[in-house]
Amino acid sequence: MLGLSLPVFTLVHIAISLIGLAAGFVALYVFRLAGAWRWIYVASAVAALYLNTFVLVVQTFIKNPALKELAPTQSESPFVITQALLLIAFVVLGALAVRRFHPEPGAIGGPHASLSA
């Protein structure tokens, strides 16, 4: 196993992220964002970004001495409030993204989308 010792939290984060990104890949390249696949694609992208941002905040509270002093066990109010505000922001922005994302026909699937198979 390459000598890696990853915490369970990291492994779960990676698994959830890969499942979400796989759903986004299928939505984009297999179903070309048709019908419900459009919002599945947007939701998977927003969820992947949220998970990465969540880990960024966790790491910031661990590594930054001033923040570590405010929340040494990451169960104190400053940490919980920060994560709650982050979640609320992503839910609101994700809902807006789902409502407003309407790609141009023919622009889906990358640079070779217009080539016939």
trRosetta pair geometry for C-beta under 8 A, 3 or more apart (Angstrom, degrees):
i j d omega theta_ij theta_ji phi_ij phi_ji
1 4 6.1 -106 142 44 92 82
6 10 4.5 -110 179 82 107 130
6 11 5.5 124 110 -52 122 89
7 10 5.0 98 61 4 77 101
7 11 7.3 -146 99 -2 42 88
8 11 5.6 -57 -150 39 37 111
8 12 6.2 37 154 -19 70 105
9 12 5.9 -57 -149 38 29 109
9 13 6.2 32 153 -21 64 108
10 13 5.5 -53 -146 35 31 114
10 14 6.3 32 155 -19 65 105
11 14 5.7 -52 -147 36 31 111
11 15 6.4 31 154 -19 64 106
12 15 5.7 -55 -147 37 31 111
12 16 6.2 28 157 -15 66 107
13 16 6.1 -57 -145 39 27 107
13 17 6.1 27 156 -19 63 113
13 51 5.9 155 -158 -179 92 117
13 55 6.3 82 -161 -69 157 126
14 17 5.7 -59 -145 40 27 113
14 18 6.2 26 158 -19 64 108
15 18 5.9 -57 -147 36 28 108
15 19 6.4 27 156 -18 64 106
16 19 5.9 -55 -148 36 31 110
16 20 6.3 29 155 -16 65 109
16 51 6.5 177 99 -105 115 152
17 20 5.8 -58 -149 39 29 110
17 21 6.2 24 157 -14 65 110
17 48 5.5 91 -146 -127 84 83
17 51 5.3 -148 -82 93 100 155
17 52 7.6 85 -115 -53 134 83
18 21 5.8 -55 -140 42 30 107
18 22 6.1 36 156 -24 64 105
19 22 5.7 -52 -148 33 28 114
19 23 6.7 31 152 -19 62 103
20 23 5.7 -53 -153 33 33 111
20 24 6.5 31 150 -16 65 105
20 44 4.4 166 177 -149 81 85
20 47 4.9 -129 -144 92 151 125
20 48 5.2 -175 106 -61 130 89
20 51 7.7 160 29 -5 153 140
21 24 5.4 -51 -148 38 38 114
21 25 6.3 44 151 -24 67 102
21 44 6.4 151 -86 164 28 115
21 48 5.6 73 -67 -89 89 142
22 25 5.5 -50 -147 34 33 115
22 26 6.4 32 154 -17 65 103
23 26 5.9 -54 -148 37 31 109
23 27 6.2 33 153 -21 64 108
23 40 5.8 -109 158 166 110 108
23 41 7.9 -156 127 -89 79 43
23 44 4.7 -171 83 -87 104 143
24 27 5.5 -53 -144 36 31 114
24 28 6.2 22 160 -13 66 109
24 40 7.3 -166 -90 131 52 77
24 41 5.1 94 -139 -139 73 60
24 44 3.5 -152 -55 95 99 137
24 45 5.6 111 -119 -52 146 75
24 48 7.4 -59 -12 -16 148 134
25 28 6.1 -63 -146 41 26 103
25 29 5.8 -18 175 18 66 115
25 30 7.9 60 128 -7 66 98
26 29 7.0 -71 -123 54 19 82
26 30 4.7 -22 -163 24 63 128
26 31 6.6 41 146 1 72 101
26 37 7.8 -115 114 -141 78 117
27 30 7.4 -1 -46 49 9 88
27 31 5.6 -45 -144 53 40 113
27 33 6.1 57 156 -89 88 58
27 37 4.0 171 -145 -175 86 93
27 38 7.4 168 177 -69 119 18
27 40 4.7 -172 -89 91 141 106
27 41 3.8 -154 111 -65 139 90
27 44 7.0 168 13 15 138 137
28 31 7.8 44 10 56 9 72
28 32 7.2 33 -177 -110 34 28
28 33 6.2 17 -109 -50 51 90
28 37 8.0 -172 -50 156 33 113
28 41 5.5 106 -57 -121 83 130
28 108 6.6 -150 -160 -171 72 98
28 109 6.9 163 159 -87 80 51
29 32 7.6 21 -151 -70 11 57
29 109 6.1 107 -118 -125 59 78
29 110 7.7 15 -101 -10 96 111
31 34 5.2 -117 164 34 88 93
31 35 7.7 -74 168 44 124 91
31 37 4.1 -172 103 -80 137 170
32 37 7.6 80 67 94 37 144
32 108 4.8 112 -161 110 79 136
32 109 6.0 -27 -111 -53 90 111
33 37 5.3 -153 -134 105 28 99
33 38 4.4 65 -176 -90 90 72
33 41 5.6 -46 -105 -1 93 151
33 103 6.0 63 86 30 162 129
33 108 5.3 -132 18 -127 116 149
34 37 5.5 40 55 36 53 122
34 38 7.4 -159 61 -38 4 89
35 38 7.0 -174 89 0 23 94
36 39 6.1 -55 -165 40 56 100
36 40 6.2 58 140 -23 78 107
37 40 5.2 -54 -142 40 41 117
37 41 6.1 49 156 -26 69 101
38 41 5.9 -55 -156 31 27 112
38 42 6.7 18 152 -11 62 107
38 101 6.6 179 173 104 103 104
38 102 7.6 19 -165 -106 148 51
38 103 7.6 -158 -128 11 108 98
39 42 5.5 -52 -143 41 40 110
39 43 5.8 40 157 -20 70 107
39 98 4.7 45 -131 -148 96 107
39 101 8.0 145 -93 63 54 116
40 43 5.9 -55 -141 40 28 110
40 44 6.2 28 158 -20 63 108
41 44 6.0 -59 -149 35 25 108
41 45 6.5 21 155 -16 62 108
42 45 5.8 -58 -149 37 31 110
42 46 6.2 26 156 -15 67 108
42 94 7.3 141 142 -162 96 74
42 97 5.0 179 -173 128 122 105
42 98 4.9 166 95 -91 143 64
42 101 5.1 168 -84 34 135 155
43 46 5.8 -56 -143 41 31 108
43 47 6.0 32 157 -21 66 109
43 94 6.5 69 -117 -175 62 117
43 98 6.5 28 -58 -83 84 117
44 47 5.7 -53 -142 38 29 112
44 48 6.3 31 157 -20 63 106
45 48 5.9 -54 -148 35 28 110
45 49 6.5 26 154 -15 62 107
45 97 8.0 -119 79 147 113 150
46 49 5.8 -58 -149 40 31 110
46 50 6.2 35 152 -23 66 106
46 90 6.3 143 173 -173 101 94
46 93 7.1 176 -136 103 123 90
46 94 3.9 117 166 -110 163 103
46 97 6.0 165 -66 55 128 149
47 50 5.5 -51 -145 35 32 114
47 51 6.4 33 156 -20 65 103
47 94 7.7 63 -51 -118 63 143
48 51 5.9 -51 -148 34 30 110
48 52 6.6 28 154 -14 62 107
49 52 5.8 -58 -150 40 32 110
49 53 6.2 30 153 -17 67 109
49 90 7.5 -179 95 -129 97 118
50 53 5.7 -59 -145 41 30 109
50 54 6.1 39 153 -26 66 104
50 86 7.6 134 -149 150 84 98
50 87 7.4 69 -160 -113 125 57
50 90 4.3 78 -99 -153 116 161
50 94 7.7 -25 -47 -58 128 130
51 54 5.5 -47 -146 31 31 117
51 55 6.6 28 155 -15 62 103
52 55 5.9 -55 -152 37 32 109
52 56 6.4 39 147 -24 64 105
53 56 5.2 -48 -148 32 37 119
53 57 6.5 38 154 -19 66 99
53 86 6.3 -171 128 -167 118 126
53 90 7.4 175 58 -70 142 130
54 57 6.0 -55 -154 33 30 108
54 58 6.5 30 149 -17 64 106
54 83 6.9 55 -134 -135 86 98
54 86 6.7 149 -90 124 67 144
55 58 5.4 -51 -146 37 36 114
55 59 6.1 35 155 -17 68 106
56 59 5.9 -58 -146 40 27 108
56 60 6.2 31 153 -23 63 107
57 60 5.5 -52 -145 34 31 114
57 61 6.5 28 157 -15 64 105
57 79 8.0 135 150 -150 107 76
57 82 5.9 176 -164 134 133 121
57 83 6.3 161 111 -85 151 76
57 86 6.2 -99 -41 -52 156 161
58 61 6.1 -61 -153 38 28 106
58 62 6.4 24 151 -17 65 109
58 74 6.8 30 -137 -130 81 147
59 62 5.5 -57 -146 38 34 111
59 63 5.8 11 165 -4 71 115
60 63 6.4 -64 -130 47 24 95
60 64 5.4 7 178 -5 67 121
60 67 6.1 21 137 63 81 167
61 64 6.8 -45 -107 43 19 99
61 67 4.7 -113 -121 140 55 120
61 68 6.4 126 169 -80 56 57
61 70 7.8 -93 -140 69 95 99
61 71 5.5 -32 -163 75 125 118
61 74 5.8 109 117 -98 142 97
61 79 5.5 58 -126 -107 160 108
61 82 7.7 167 -64 63 125 153
62 68 6.5 54 -154 -92 21 106
62 74 7.7 -20 -67 -59 81 124
63 68 7.5 -169 59 -50 12 119
64 67 4.1 52 85 23 114 110
64 68 6.2 174 83 -18 54 87
65 68 5.5 -55 -138 37 29 113
65 69 6.4 34 159 -23 63 103
66 69 5.9 -53 -155 30 29 113
66 70 6.9 27 148 -16 61 104
67 70 5.5 -52 -152 35 40 113
67 71 6.6 -25 167 35 72 95
67 78 7.4 -152 -150 125 76 136
68 71 7.1 -87 -140 67 26 60
68 72 5.9 56 171 -103 71 62
69 72 6.9 12 -123 -61 21 91
70 76 6.7 -165 144 96 65 141
70 78 4.4 -16 150 39 123 159
70 79 7.5 153 112 -39 98 81
71 74 5.5 72 147 -95 112 39
71 75 7.4 164 -164 37 97 33
71 76 4.1 -152 -117 50 80 112
71 77 7.8 -141 -90 54 107 43
71 78 5.0 -133 -45 66 115 101
71 79 3.8 132 -164 -32 166 113
72 76 7.4 65 28 -14 59 131
73 76 6.7 109 54 -24 82 90
74 79 4.8 -160 -148 178 58 168
75 79 7.0 -13 -29 68 9 132
75 80 7.1 33 -168 -52 37 110
76 79 5.6 87 63 16 71 103
76 80 7.0 -148 99 -4 31 98
77 80 5.7 -64 -137 43 30 108
77 81 5.7 28 167 -20 70 110
78 81 6.0 -56 -141 38 25 109
78 82 6.3 27 158 -21 62 109
79 82 5.8 -56 -148 35 29 112
79 83 6.4 21 158 -12 65 107
80 83 6.0 -58 -147 40 29 106
80 84 6.2 30 154 -21 65 109
81 84 5.7 -55 -144 37 30 112
81 85 6.3 28 157 -17 65 106
82 85 6.0 -57 -148 37 27 108
82 86 6.3 30 152 -20 62 108
83 86 5.4 -53 -146 37 33 116
83 87 6.3 35 154 -20 66 104
84 87 5.8 -53 -149 36 31 111
84 88 6.4 31 153 -18 65 106
85 88 5.7 -52 -145 38 33 112
85 89 6.2 35 155 -21 65 106
86 89 5.8 -55 -148 35 29 112
86 90 6.4 22 156 -13 64 108
87 90 5.9 -60 -148 40 30 106
87 91 6.3 31 155 -21 66 106
88 91 5.8 -54 -146 35 30 111
88 92 6.3 25 158 -14 65 108
89 92 6.0 -60 -148 40 28 107
89 93 6.0 15 160 -7 66 114
90 93 5.9 -56 -133 48 30 104
90 94 5.6 35 162 -25 65 112
91 94 5.8 -55 -140 38 22 112
91 95 6.4 24 158 -20 60 106
92 95 6.0 -55 -151 34 27 109
92 96 6.6 25 152 -14 62 107
93 96 5.5 -53 -147 39 35 113
93 97 6.2 39 152 -23 66 104
94 97 5.5 -51 -145 34 32 113
94 98 6.5 34 155 -20 65 102
95 98 5.8 -50 -149 33 32 111
95 99 6.5 26 154 -14 63 108
96 99 5.8 -60 -148 40 31 108
96 100 5.9 3 164 0 68 119
97 100 6.3 -71 -135 49 24 95
97 101 5.6 25 171 -31 67 116
98 101 6.6 -49 -127 25 19 107
103 107 5.4 -140 171 76 104 111
103 108 5.5 100 114 -67 149 99
104 107 4.1 66 70 -3 96 131
105 108 7.8 -47 -145 3 33 104
106 113 6.3 140 -177 120 53 122
106 114 6.2 38 -168 -86 102 91
107 113 7.0 104 -166 66 12 160
108 113 6.0 139 80 -130 43 150
109 112 7.3 -83 127 75 99 64
109 113 3.7 124 71 -100 107 104
110 113 5.9 148 60 -43 51 92
112 115 4.7 -32 -176 17 84 123
